[in-house]
Amino acid sequence: MNKYVKYALIAVASVVLVVVALVAVVAVTFNPNDYKPMIVKLVQDKKQRTLNIEGDIKLAFWPKIGADLGRISISEHNSDKQFASVNGLKVSLALLPLLAKQLVVDTVYVDGAQANIVRNEDGSFNFDDLLSKEEEEPSEQIKFDVEGIVISDSAVSFKDLQAKAEYSISKFNLKTGEVALAKPFDLSTNFSVAASQPKVLADVKLKGNFMADPEQQHFVVQGLDALVTGAVDDIQDLQVKLSGNVDAKPQELEFIVDRIQLAVAGKRDGASIKADLDAPQLVMRKDQLLGKEATLNLSQQKDKQSVTAKVVLADIAGTPAQFTSGGIRAEVNAVQGEDTVQAKLTLADVKGTQTTLQSSGVNGEFTAKQGARNVAGKFSAPFNGNLEQLVFDIPKLAGTLNIKDPALPKGALAGDFAVKLHADVKQQRADTQFTLNVDSTRLQGDVDVAGFATPAIKFNLNADKLDLNALLGKPSKTAAAAPAKDSGPAKAPDLSALSQLQLDGKVNMGSILYDQYRISNLALAVKADGSKLSINPISLKLDDSQIKGMLAISQFAKPLYSFDIEIDKIDANRYVSAAPAAAESKPAAKTAGDDKPLDLSALKALNANGSLRIGSLKYGEIQSSNIRIDLKADGEKLSLNPLAAKVDDSQINANLGITRYANPVFNFNVNIDKLDADRYITKDSSAPAKTAKPAAKTAEDTPIDLSALKKFNASGEANIGALKLANVKTSNVKVGLNAADGVVNVSPFAANLYQGSMAGNLKVDARSTPVISFKQDMQGITIGPLLADAINNDMLDGKGSLKLDVSTQGASVNALKQALNGTAALNLADGAVKGIDIAGTLRGVKNKLNVLKGQDTLGADQSKKTDFSEMKASFNIKNGVAHNDDLSMKAPLFRITGAGDIDIGKETINYLAKPTVVSSLKGQGGDDLAALNGLTIPVKLTGTFSAPKYGMDFAAVGSAFAKSQLIDKVGGDKAEAVKGLLGGSKEDALKSLIGGKKAAPAAAPAGTESGTPAPTEAAPAEPAPAPATPEDQVKKKLNNILGF
């Protein structure tokens, strides 16, 4: 027997030695790297993915089978793009325990693992082809025991094309102790997480002791210590700390929570936020329900604003079948500067079973202080619920409200309110009715909610009277609000949340009073179906204005606002205060932002389509009617088309468009049948009338600021059938405008006026120093009515043309005047110069000569005007000085030539006109003046525009008289006197002319008459004025003679 045993042992030993030898031979002779190409090809053929094995493969076979791999990567399906990779992987497991379906693994090392997971829009994943399509039969659970897991510097990303979201975990590190089912093990990990919806960028650290027993459905966490830092959505500097212990058996509904502490801190919109939860203990078993008082504290702090809240859940004792609790207490405190709000809510004496929940009552009180206003209120209500059916009721919540405010009409208000609430959680329905009575205001309504996930809300709100003056006090006049700060590029609000809103309700109010305004018969119907929110119809009366129409919002991601509003009449004078008289002030100093381009980027957020119609509108003294404005805006362009109204007697039809909002371009077309612009030009009639005096010339210059044109980009046309401006009447007015980047062209600039026409253009270049050019050609103009209407003076009459072609540049009024260059030309026919009768003046000369001959004055009564058949003049303008040397005026009695300068910059005149009597004396009493044929009387025009002066060239007049031989016809001493004035002894001639005698050879002593002794004493006398010189006497007398 021993012999057989001995042989058996030898046989077994031999087999073992053979197996060991074979394993040794395989281990020594087998090189897995020789099979890498085969493996790569197999993956490419079977899965259409590229496998890349960069390092050597190291295998172990005894006593543990294991692998040590270098860098390996695999591509996406049919793509070179990487799907997953690992820098290093090491794992080994014992062979013999596998025979007993036990997995005993040494520490697993994973380094630099990366995976890019994608869910496509159709719901498929980019790894679906790697999964087996054959249904696997359920297998017996394998017991495993891993000595430890070490993962370093790994990452995984998930792109969800279906939800348009991205998530990623990076810098992932994990280390565990021995891991086995139903055995506690230590775990510590840290990683970074990022997400797009919601926006998350955070770092996570976590450690603790964990146990999982899937067979018994038992899970334990002990010594949990977690820390999250980073940002979530708009919360910055986020820090979340969580610690505590949890023991859960979900199948048995057993939960033990011990020493749970949660602390959250962060910043949101500049405000510090905090939340702290302390739950010492909560035990729930089949036969036990125990809880110690738990506290939740919330706070938010920003500058002088703060909100704090505290919620306390009192001790709970009993069993799930029957328990009691001290209830729930909540306190809220809010502070904003000196204003405060405090509120307390208590759910007292809670008793419950597995099916019911009752409380002695919900009690609350609140106080608020805002300025001088103090508000206090309190309420109470019974509460009961059915936990099995999840039905809860507040049969009647009743409360009171008291307001004290000196601004209120009576200094105080008292009111009451009542609320009834029923909620069925299983059926996802809730309904409430409420009433509010304050002073004369009674508000009542009801709200029904169906579906809590996507609630469908129905409501009715009714009030016979809502007196906001009694509730709020009349608004006080406050200073104008400061300009809003630039918050960056405008962005259309995302109202996607409205896509979840199902709403159907009505609002009816008899009257609403606010300040001096009154809304009556308000009726609104509100509906929302997930695709559109509409208020239709809208009907109300605002004071005397009846308003009807609809408003709607759709396309919630980029809202489209639709409207159709009709108003019968508006008296805007009720709502717009009269503008105060403008005080004299210097132009405001330019600020740094004045030169910035006009920015209407806020309109990018506007997506609208609607119409506004107003029957009549009164503003000031302006009466408008039949107003219609259709607006369309799509974020790229805004148009008002049509823009129509009748304003007083003018029918206006126009359209306006705006594009390129950041640097806007305006397009317009305006048509007006007739326009009296003078009725809209403000005239200050309050100032007392003053005697007209020439304006004093000041050295102060007026700057010209055309910088606004740099920001102005526009093109369009305006047509006016009949226009009156500055009392000048025109018709068929046509103005075209093209402005871009600081250059403005007005062309055409045409109209019909006073039996003629005008056509021209204007160009302004404001890119640097302003450059202005102006061309105008007036043809067939009747100048008399034009001047009468324009300056209330028809001093010149006639019909003809005026041409103007000028240009200038400068940054001030004086600079523009002094830099004026160009030409001007005037050509009139069959006209008259009114206010001066040159023919009558010449007859006066003839009459004076007749007097000298002893004849009577001519008695013809002629009108004071000078007729002409033709008047021509041209001007060359250089550096602000207009020079003329070709004045030609032809009349039946005379011809006028002239030459001189008009200094536009200095506003001075230096001009010499030369009227000459012609031999062909017809008309205007020409026969009476034949004796003056050939006589030229030079007239010098000087001075300033505001105070012109004129005078005669006496030397030239004298020479003309001498050559005319008119003096020879006078005869006697008078002739000699005139000749003396013209060339002889002026003193003797003057005395003779006025009827005196020639001077004696020697003058008598001062103070005596001839032959009379002087008194011995003379009384003091006032000093006599200085005697006129002989030359002055001559000029004065000659003036009288010639009638000047």
SVG drawing of the C-alpha trace seen along z (x, -y; Angstrom):
<svg xmlns="http://www.w3.org/2000/svg" viewBox="-66 -205 79 207">
<polyline fill="none" stroke="black" stroke-width="0.4" points="0.0,0.0 2.8,-2.3 4.4,-1.4 1.4,-2.6 1.1,-5.8 4.8,-6.4 4.3,-5.9 1.2,-8.1 3.1,-10.9 6.0,-10.5 3.5,-10.8 1.9,-13.9 5.2,-15.5 6.3,-14.6 3.1,-16.3 3.7,-19.4 7.3,-19.5 6.2,-19.1 3.6,-21.9 6.1,-24.2 8.7,-23.4 6.1,-24.2 5.2,-27.5 8.8,-28.3 9.5,-27.5 6.5,-29.7 7.5,-32.5 11.0,-32.4 10.3,-31.8 6.9,-33.7 7.2,-37.4 3.8,-39.1 5.3,-42.1 5.8,-39.8 2.0,-39.8 1.4,-43.6 0.9,-44.0 -1.6,-41.1 -3.5,-42.7 -3.5,-46.1 -4.8,-44.6 -7.5,-42.5 -8.9,-45.7 -8.8,-47.5 -10.6,-44.7 -13.2,-44.0 -13.9,-47.5 -12.6,-49.9 -10.5,-51.6 -6.8,-52.3 -5.0,-50.8 -1.6,-52.2 0.7,-50.3 3.7,-52.5 5.6,-50.7 6.5,-47.1 4.0,-44.6 5.2,-42.8 3.4,-39.7 3.7,-37.5 2.2,-33.9 3.1,-32.4 2.0,-32.4 0.0,-35.5 -1.0,-36.4 -0.3,-40.0 0.4,-42.7 2.4,-45.9 1.5,-48.1 3.1,-51.3 1.2,-53.9 -1.8,-52.6 -4.4,-54.6 -7.4,-53.8 -9.1,-56.0 -12.7,-56.9 -14.7,-54.6 -13.5,-55.2 -11.5,-58.2 -7.9,-59.2 -9.3,-61.2 -8.4,-59.8 -11.1,-58.1 -9.2,-56.9 -5.6,-56.4 -3.6,-55.4 0.1,-56.3 0.6,-53.3 -1.4,-50.3 -0.3,-47.6 -2.5,-44.8 -2.0,-41.3 -4.3,-38.7 -3.9,-35.2 -4.6,-32.2 -5.8,-29.6 -8.6,-31.7 -10.2,-32.1 -11.1,-28.4 -13.4,-29.3 -14.8,-32.3 -12.9,-34.7 -11.0,-37.6 -7.9,-38.5 -6.1,-41.4 -2.9,-43.2 -2.9,-47.0 -4.1,-48.4 -2.1,-51.3 -3.5,-53.5 -1.6,-56.6 -2.7,-59.3 -5.9,-57.6 -8.1,-59.8 -11.4,-59.2 -13.6,-61.4 -17.2,-60.3 -19.8,-61.8 -23.5,-61.4 -24.8,-62.2 -27.9,-64.1 -29.7,-60.8 -28.9,-59.5 -26.2,-57.1 -22.7,-57.1 -19.3,-57.0 -18.5,-53.7 -21.6,-51.7 -19.6,-49.7 -17.3,-48.4 -20.2,-46.8 -21.4,-43.3 -24.7,-43.1 -25.4,-39.6 -27.6,-39.4 -25.6,-38.2 -27.1,-35.6 -27.0,-36.7 -24.0,-35.1 -23.2,-34.3 -21.6,-37.3 -17.9,-37.0 -16.4,-37.9 -13.4,-40.2 -10.7,-41.5 -8.4,-44.3 -5.4,-45.2 -5.8,-48.8 -6.5,-51.2 -4.2,-54.0 -5.2,-56.3 -3.1,-59.4 -3.5,-62.4 -6.5,-61.1 -9.3,-62.8 -12.6,-62.1 -14.8,-64.4 -18.4,-64.1 -19.9,-66.1 -23.7,-65.9 -24.7,-67.0 -28.3,-66.2 -28.5,-68.6 -25.8,-70.9 -23.8,-70.6 -20.2,-69.7 -18.8,-68.1 -15.3,-67.1 -13.3,-65.8 -9.5,-66.4 -6.5,-66.0 -8.2,-63.0 -6.3,-61.2 -7.7,-58.4 -6.2,-56.1 -7.9,-53.4 -7.1,-50.8 -8.2,-47.2 -11.5,-47.1 -13.9,-44.2 -17.6,-43.7 -19.3,-44.3 -16.0,-45.5 -15.2,-49.1 -12.3,-50.7 -10.6,-54.1 -10.8,-56.3 -9.4,-59.7 -9.7,-61.6 -9.2,-65.0 -10.1,-66.3 -11.3,-69.3 -14.8,-69.4 -16.1,-71.7 -19.6,-72.0 -21.4,-74.3 -24.9,-73.7 -25.0,-74.9 -21.6,-76.7 -19.3,-75.0 -15.5,-75.3 -14.5,-73.8 -12.0,-71.7 -13.1,-68.8 -11.4,-67.0 -13.0,-64.1 -12.0,-61.4 -13.8,-59.0 -14.4,-55.3 -16.9,-53.6 -18.8,-50.2 -21.1,-48.8 -23.0,-45.5 -25.1,-45.3 -26.6,-41.9 -27.9,-43.2 -28.5,-46.7 -26.5,-48.3 -24.4,-51.4 -22.3,-53.2 -20.2,-56.4 -18.1,-57.2 -15.9,-60.3 -17.0,-62.0 -14.9,-65.1 -15.6,-66.9 -14.5,-70.3 -15.6,-72.0 -14.1,-75.3 -14.6,-77.3 -17.6,-78.8 -21.1,-77.6 -23.1,-79.7 -22.9,-83.3 -21.7,-82.3 -17.9,-83.1 -15.5,-82.2 -17.7,-79.2 -16.7,-77.0 -18.7,-74.0 -17.8,-71.9 -19.6,-68.7 -18.9,-66.3 -20.8,-63.6 -21.9,-59.9 -24.6,-58.1 -25.9,-54.5 -28.6,-53.5 -30.7,-50.4 -33.0,-51.7 -35.0,-48.4 -35.8,-48.4 -36.4,-52.2 -33.8,-52.6 -31.7,-55.7 -29.3,-57.0 -27.8,-60.5 -25.3,-61.5 -23.5,-64.9 -24.2,-66.2 -22.7,-69.7 -22.9,-71.6 -21.3,-75.1 -21.7,-77.0 -20.1,-80.4 -19.6,-82.5 -20.2,-85.7 -22.9,-86.6 -23.2,-90.0 -20.9,-91.5 -22.9,-90.1 -21.5,-87.6 -23.8,-84.6 -23.7,-81.9 -25.6,-78.8 -25.0,-76.6 -26.9,-73.4 -26.4,-71.5 -28.3,-68.2 -27.0,-66.4 -29.0,-63.3 -31.9,-61.8 -32.9,-58.1 -35.6,-56.4 -36.4,-52.7 -39.6,-50.7 -40.2,-51.1 -38.3,-54.4 -38.4,-58.0 -35.9,-60.2 -34.5,-63.6 -32.6,-66.2 -33.2,-69.9 -31.7,-70.8 -30.8,-74.4 -30.4,-76.1 -29.0,-79.6 -29.0,-81.7 -27.5,-85.1 -26.7,-87.6 -24.7,-90.8 -23.9,-93.6 -22.9,-97.1 -25.7,-98.3 -28.1,-95.6 -28.4,-92.3 -30.9,-89.4 -30.7,-86.7 -33.0,-83.7 -33.1,-81.0 -35.1,-77.8 -35.3,-75.5 -36.8,-72.0 -37.6,-71.0 -37.0,-67.6 -39.0,-64.7 -39.9,-61.6 -42.1,-58.5 -42.4,-56.1 -43.2,-56.5 -46.7,-55.4 -47.2,-58.1 -44.9,-61.0 -44.9,-64.5 -42.7,-67.5 -42.2,-70.9 -42.8,-72.2 -40.9,-74.5 -39.8,-78.0 -38.6,-80.5 -37.3,-84.0 -36.3,-86.5 -34.6,-89.8 -33.8,-92.2 -32.0,-95.5 -31.4,-98.1 -29.9,-101.3 -32.3,-102.5 -35.2,-100.4 -35.9,-97.0 -38.2,-94.0 -38.8,-91.3 -40.9,-88.2 -41.6,-85.2 -43.4,-82.0 -44.3,-79.1 -45.8,-75.7 -46.6,-74.7 -47.4,-71.4 -47.1,-69.1 -48.7,-65.6 -48.5,-63.0 -49.1,-59.4 -48.2,-57.5 -51.3,-59.0 -52.0,-62.3 -50.3,-65.5 -51.9,-68.1 -50.8,-71.4 -52.5,-73.6 -51.9,-76.4 -49.7,-78.3 -48.9,-81.6 -47.0,-84.5 -46.2,-88.1 -44.2,-90.7 -43.1,-94.3 -41.5,-96.6 -40.0,-100.2 -39.4,-102.2 -38.6,-105.8 -41.4,-107.2 -43.7,-104.3 -44.3,-101.5 -46.1,-98.3 -47.2,-95.6 -49.3,-92.5 -50.0,-89.1 -51.9,-86.0 -52.9,-82.5 -54.5,-79.4 -55.2,-75.8 -53.3,-73.2 -54.0,-69.5 -52.8,-67.0 -53.0,-63.4 -49.6,-61.9 -50.9,-58.8 -52.8,-60.7 -50.5,-63.7 -53.4,-66.1 -52.9,-69.3 -55.3,-72.0 -55.2,-75.5 -59.0,-76.1 -58.7,-79.7 -55.6,-81.9 -56.8,-85.2 -54.7,-88.2 -54.6,-91.9 -52.5,-94.7 -51.7,-98.1 -49.8,-100.9 -48.7,-104.2 -47.3,-106.9 -47.6,-110.7 -47.7,-110.7 -51.0,-108.8 -54.2,-110.9 -55.3,-109.9 -51.8,-109.1 -52.7,-105.5 -54.4,-102.5 -55.9,-99.3 -56.9,-96.2 -57.5,-92.5 -56.9,-89.5 -57.9,-85.9 -56.5,-83.0 -57.8,-79.5 -55.5,-76.8 -56.0,-73.2 -53.1,-71.0 -53.2,-67.5 -49.6,-66.4 -50.4,-63.1 -52.8,-64.7 -50.5,-67.6 -53.2,-70.1 -53.6,-73.2 -56.1,-75.9 -56.4,-79.0 -58.9,-81.9 -57.9,-85.1 -59.4,-88.5 -57.7,-91.8 -59.5,-94.8 -57.6,-98.0 -59.4,-101.3 -61.7,-101.6 -59.8,-98.9 -61.2,-95.4 -59.2,-92.9 -60.2,-89.3 -59.2,-86.4 -58.5,-82.7 -55.6,-80.7 -55.8,-77.0 -52.6,-75.0 -52.6,-71.7 -49.3,-69.9 -46.3,-70.8 -43.5,-69.8 -45.0,-72.0 -47.8,-73.9 -50.9,-75.0 -52.2,-78.1 -55.6,-79.6 -56.4,-82.8 -58.9,-85.6 -58.2,-88.9 -61.0,-91.4 -61.2,-94.7 -63.8,-97.4 -61.3,-100.1 -57.6,-100.2 -56.6,-103.5 -52.8,-103.6 -52.8,-107.1 -54.5,-105.8 -52.2,-102.7 -48.9,-104.3 -49.4,-108.0 -48.9,-110.4 -45.4,-110.2 -43.0,-112.8 -41.0,-114.9 -37.5,-113.4 -34.4,-114.4 -33.7,-112.9 -32.2,-109.5 -28.5,-109.2 -27.6,-107.9 -27.4,-104.1 -23.9,-102.7 -22.7,-101.1 -23.2,-97.4 -21.6,-96.3 -23.1,-95.1 -26.8,-94.7 -28.1,-91.2 -31.7,-90.0 -33.1,-88.6 -33.5,-84.8 -37.1,-84.1 -36.8,-80.4 -38.3,-79.8 -41.6,-81.0 -41.7,-77.9 -42.7,-76.0 -45.5,-78.3 -49.1,-77.4 -51.3,-80.4 -54.9,-81.4 -56.3,-84.3 -58.3,-87.5 -57.9,-90.8 -60.8,-93.2 -60.6,-96.4 -63.2,-99.1 -60.7,-101.9 -57.1,-102.5 -56.0,-105.9 -52.3,-107.0 -51.2,-110.5 -53.6,-112.6 -54.1,-109.8 -57.0,-107.5 -57.4,-104.2 -60.9,-102.9 -62.6,-99.8 -59.4,-97.8 -59.9,-94.4 -57.1,-92.0 -57.0,-88.4 -53.6,-86.7 -52.7,-83.4 -49.5,-81.4 -49.2,-78.0 -45.5,-77.4 -44.9,-79.1 -46.5,-82.5 -47.4,-84.7 -50.2,-87.1 -52.3,-89.8 -55.3,-89.9 -57.5,-91.8 -56.3,-94.9 -59.0,-97.4 -58.7,-100.4 -59.4,-104.1 -56.6,-106.3 -58.1,-109.6 -59.9,-110.6 -58.0,-108.2 -59.6,-104.9 -56.9,-102.2 -57.5,-98.9 -55.2,-96.3 -52.9,-93.4 -49.4,-92.5 -47.6,-89.2 -44.2,-87.6 -43.0,-84.6 -39.7,-83.0 -38.6,-83.1 -34.9,-82.3 -34.7,-85.5 -38.1,-87.2 -40.3,-88.6 -42.6,-91.3 -45.8,-91.8 -48.3,-94.6 -51.4,-96.2 -52.5,-99.3 -55.2,-101.7 -55.8,-105.0 -58.7,-107.3 -57.1,-110.5 -54.3,-111.7 -53.9,-115.1 -50.1,-115.0 -50.2,-118.3 -51.6,-116.5 -48.5,-114.3 -45.7,-116.6 -44.7,-119.6 -44.1,-122.9 -40.4,-123.3 -38.9,-126.1 -37.5,-129.2 -34.0,-128.6 -31.5,-130.4 -28.7,-132.2 -25.7,-130.0 -22.5,-129.2 -22.3,-126.1 -21.6,-123.1 -18.1,-122.0 -17.3,-118.9 -16.8,-115.7 -14.5,-112.9 -17.3,-110.8 -18.7,-113.5 -16.6,-112.4 -17.6,-108.7 -19.8,-107.4 -23.5,-107.3 -24.1,-103.8 -27.6,-102.3 -26.4,-98.7 -29.2,-98.4 -31.5,-97.9 -29.8,-94.6 -31.9,-93.2 -35.1,-94.4 -37.1,-92.0 -40.5,-93.5 -43.4,-93.8 -46.4,-95.9 -48.6,-98.8 -49.7,-101.9 -52.7,-104.1 -53.8,-107.3 -56.9,-109.1 -55.8,-112.5 -52.9,-113.9 -52.5,-117.3 -49.1,-118.6 -48.8,-122.2 -50.6,-124.1 -50.0,-121.3 -52.9,-119.1 -52.2,-115.8 -54.6,-113.2 -54.8,-109.9 -51.4,-108.9 -50.2,-105.5 -46.8,-103.9 -45.8,-100.4 -42.6,-99.2 -40.5,-96.2 -37.2,-95.3 -35.2,-92.1 -31.9,-92.8 -30.3,-94.0 -32.7,-96.6 -35.4,-98.8 -38.0,-100.4 -41.0,-102.7 -43.1,-102.2 -45.5,-103.8 -45.0,-106.7 -48.0,-108.8 -50.0,-111.6 -51.8,-114.8 -50.1,-117.6 -52.3,-120.7 -52.8,-121.4 -49.9,-119.2 -50.3,-115.6 -47.1,-113.7 -46.3,-110.3 -42.8,-109.0 -40.7,-105.9 -37.6,-105.6 -35.0,-102.8 -32.0,-102.3 -29.3,-99.7 -25.7,-99.0 -26.6,-99.9 -23.1,-100.2 -22.5,-103.0 -26.0,-103.6 -27.1,-104.4 -30.4,-106.2 -32.6,-105.9 -35.7,-108.0 -38.3,-109.2 -40.6,-112.1 -43.5,-113.5 -45.5,-116.5 -48.3,-118.1 -47.9,-121.5 -46.0,-122.9 -46.1,-126.2 -42.8,-125.9 -43.1,-129.3 -45.9,-128.2 -43.4,-125.7 -40.5,-128.2 -40.5,-129.3 -40.6,-133.1 -39.9,-134.7 -42.7,-137.2 -42.2,-137.7 -39.3,-140.1 -40.4,-143.8 -40.0,-145.6 -36.9,-147.7 -35.9,-150.5 -33.9,-149.1 -30.2,-150.0 -27.3,-148.8 -25.8,-145.8 -22.5,-146.5 -19.7,-144.7 -17.9,-142.4 -14.6,-140.7 -16.0,-137.4 -16.1,-134.7 -18.7,-131.9 -17.3,-128.4 -18.8,-126.0 -19.0,-122.5 -19.9,-120.0 -18.5,-117.0 -21.9,-115.4 -21.7,-115.0 -18.8,-112.6 -21.2,-110.2 -24.0,-110.9 -24.7,-108.4 -27.9,-108.9 -29.4,-109.0 -32.9,-110.0 -35.2,-112.4 -37.8,-115.0 -40.5,-116.3 -42.8,-119.2 -45.6,-120.4 -45.8,-123.9 -43.4,-125.3 -43.4,-128.5 -40.2,-129.1 -39.2,-132.5 -42.3,-133.8 -40.6,-132.8 -43.1,-130.7 -41.8,-127.9 -43.4,-125.0 -42.3,-121.6 -39.5,-121.5 -37.1,-118.6 -34.1,-118.0 -31.8,-115.0 -29.4,-114.0 -26.4,-111.7 -24.2,-111.7 -21.4,-109.3 -18.3,-109.4 -18.3,-113.2 -19.2,-114.2 -22.7,-115.6 -24.1,-116.2 -27.4,-117.9 -28.4,-117.4 -30.7,-118.2 -31.7,-121.4 -34.4,-122.7 -37.8,-124.4 -40.1,-126.7 -40.5,-130.2 -41.9,-133.6 -42.6,-132.7 -39.2,-131.2 -37.1,-128.3 -34.0,-127.5 -31.6,-124.5 -28.4,-123.8 -26.4,-121.7 -24.6,-122.0 -21.6,-120.0 -20.2,-119.9 -16.9,-118.1 -16.6,-117.8 -13.9,-115.2 -11.3,-117.7 -11.6,-121.5 -15.1,-122.0 -15.2,-122.7 -18.4,-124.0 -19.4,-124.6 -22.7,-125.9 -24.1,-126.3 -27.4,-127.9 -29.0,-129.0 -32.2,-131.0 -34.0,-131.7 -37.0,-133.8 -37.4,-135.0 -39.6,-138.0 -37.4,-139.7 -39.9,-142.2 -42.3,-139.8 -39.4,-137.6 -37.8,-140.5 -41.2,-141.6 -41.8,-138.2 -38.3,-137.5 -37.2,-140.8 -40.5,-142.8 -38.9,-145.3 -39.5,-145.4 -36.7,-147.9 -35.9,-146.1 -38.2,-144.9 -37.7,-143.1 -37.4,-139.7 -34.2,-137.8 -31.6,-135.5 -29.2,-135.0 -26.2,-132.6 -24.0,-131.7 -21.0,-129.4 -19.0,-129.7 -16.9,-127.7 -15.2,-128.2 -13.6,-126.5 -13.0,-127.2 -13.9,-126.2 -15.8,-129.4 -18.2,-131.9 -15.5,-134.5 -13.2,-132.0 -15.9,-130.9 -16.6,-134.5 -12.9,-135.3 -12.2,-132.2 -15.2,-132.6 -14.3,-132.3 -16.3,-132.0 -18.5,-134.0 -22.0,-135.6 -24.0,-137.2 -27.3,-139.2 -29.3,-139.9 -32.7,-141.7 -35.0,-143.3 -37.9,-145.7 -37.6,-146.5 -37.3,-149.4 -35.3,-150.4 -37.8,-151.6 -37.2,-154.0 -35.0,-156.3 -36.1,-158.4 -32.9,-159.3 -35.0,-161.0 -36.7,-163.1 -33.4,-164.0 -32.1,-165.2 -35.3,-167.3 -34.6,-168.7 -31.3,-169.9 -33.0,-171.5 -35.6,-173.2 -32.9,-174.6 -31.3,-176.2 -34.6,-177.5 -35.0,-179.2 -31.7,-180.8 -33.2,-182.2 -36.3,-183.4 -38.6,-180.6 -41.1,-178.5 -40.4,-174.9 -41.8,-172.1 -44.9,-170.7 -44.9,-167.1 -45.9,-164.4 -43.8,-161.4 -43.7,-158.1 -40.5,-157.4 -38.9,-154.7 -36.3,-154.4 -37.3,-152.4 -34.8,-150.4 -35.0,-148.2 -31.9,-146.2 -29.6,-145.6 -26.5,-143.5 -23.7,-142.9 -21.1,-140.2 -18.9,-139.5 -15.6,-137.8 -15.2,-136.7 -11.7,-136.1 -10.8,-135.5 -14.1,-136.9 -14.1,-140.1 -16.6,-140.4 -15.4,-142.7 -17.6,-144.2 -16.6,-146.4 -19.3,-145.9 -22.5,-147.2 -24.7,-148.2 -28.2,-149.7 -30.2,-151.1 -33.2,-153.4 -35.1,-155.7 -33.5,-158.8 -30.0,-157.6 -27.4,-155.0 -25.6,-153.7 -22.3,-152.1 -20.2,-151.3 -17.4,-149.5 -16.2,-148.5 -15.7,-145.9 -17.9,-144.2 -15.8,-142.7 -18.0,-139.9 -15.5,-138.9 -15.3,-142.4 -18.9,-143.2 -17.9,-146.5 -18.7,-148.3 -16.6,-150.4 -18.5,-151.1 -18.9,-154.0 -22.0,-154.2 -22.1,-156.7 -25.6,-157.7 -25.4,-159.6 -28.2,-161.5 -28.6,-160.4 -29.8,-162.4 -32.7,-160.2 -35.0,-161.5 -38.3,-159.6 -40.5,-158.8 -40.4,-160.0 -40.5,-163.7 -37.5,-163.4 -38.5,-166.5 -38.1,-168.7 -34.5,-167.5 -33.0,-167.9 -30.8,-170.6 -29.0,-168.0 -28.0,-165.7 -24.6,-164.1 -24.5,-165.1 -22.9,-162.4 -23.4,-162.5 -21.0,-160.0 -22.4,-158.4 -20.0,-156.8 -21.3,-153.9 -19.3,-153.0 -19.7,-151.8 -20.8,-148.4 -23.6,-146.1 -25.4,-147.2 -24.8,-150.9 -24.1,-151.8 -23.2,-155.4 -23.3,-157.2 -22.1,-160.6 -21.3,-162.6 -18.0,-163.4 -18.4,-167.2 -15.3,-167.9 -16.7,-165.7 -20.1,-167.4 -18.6,-170.8 -16.6,-169.8 -19.7,-168.3 -21.7,-171.5 -18.9,-173.6 -18.8,-171.5 -22.5,-171.5 -22.8,-175.3 -25.9,-175.3 -24.6,-178.0 -24.3,-180.5 -28.1,-180.3 -28.6,-181.5 -27.3,-185.0 -26.7,-187.9 -25.1,-187.7 -26.5,-184.1 -24.5,-182.8 -21.4,-184.5 -22.0,-183.0 -22.4,-179.5 -19.3,-180.0 -17.5,-181.1 -18.5,-178.0 -17.2,-176.0 -13.9,-177.7 -13.8,-181.3 -13.8,-182.8 -16.0,-180.3 -16.6,-182.8 -17.8,-185.7 -19.7,-183.4 -21.6,-181.8 -22.6,-185.2 -23.8,-186.3 -25.7,-183.1 -27.6,-183.4 -28.5,-187.1 -25.7,-188.7 -23.0,-191.2 -19.4,-190.8 -17.1,-191.1 -15.6,-194.5 -11.9,-194.9 -11.3,-195.2 -13.4,-193.5 -14.8,-195.5 -13.3,-194.9 -14.7,-192.0 -17.8,-192.7 -18.8,-196.0 -21.0,-197.0 -19.8,-199.5 -19.8,-203.0 -21.0,-202.1 -18.7,-202.4 -18.2,-199.3 -19.5,-199.2 -17.0,-199.7 -18.1,-196.5 -19.6,-193.4 -21.7,-190.9 -20.3,-187.3 -21.8,-185.3 -22.0,-181.6 -19.1,-180.7 -20.3,-180.7 -20.0,-177.4 -17.1,-177.3 -18.0,-178.8 -18.3,-176.5 -15.5,-176.7 -16.2,-178.1 -15.7,-174.6 -18.4,-173.2 -20.8,-176.0 -20.2,-175.4 -21.0,-171.7 -24.1,-172.3 -25.4,-174.8 -24.6,-172.7 -26.5,-169.8 -29.5,-172.1 -29.2,-173.1 -28.9,-169.6 -31.5,-168.1 -29.2,-165.6"/>
</svg>
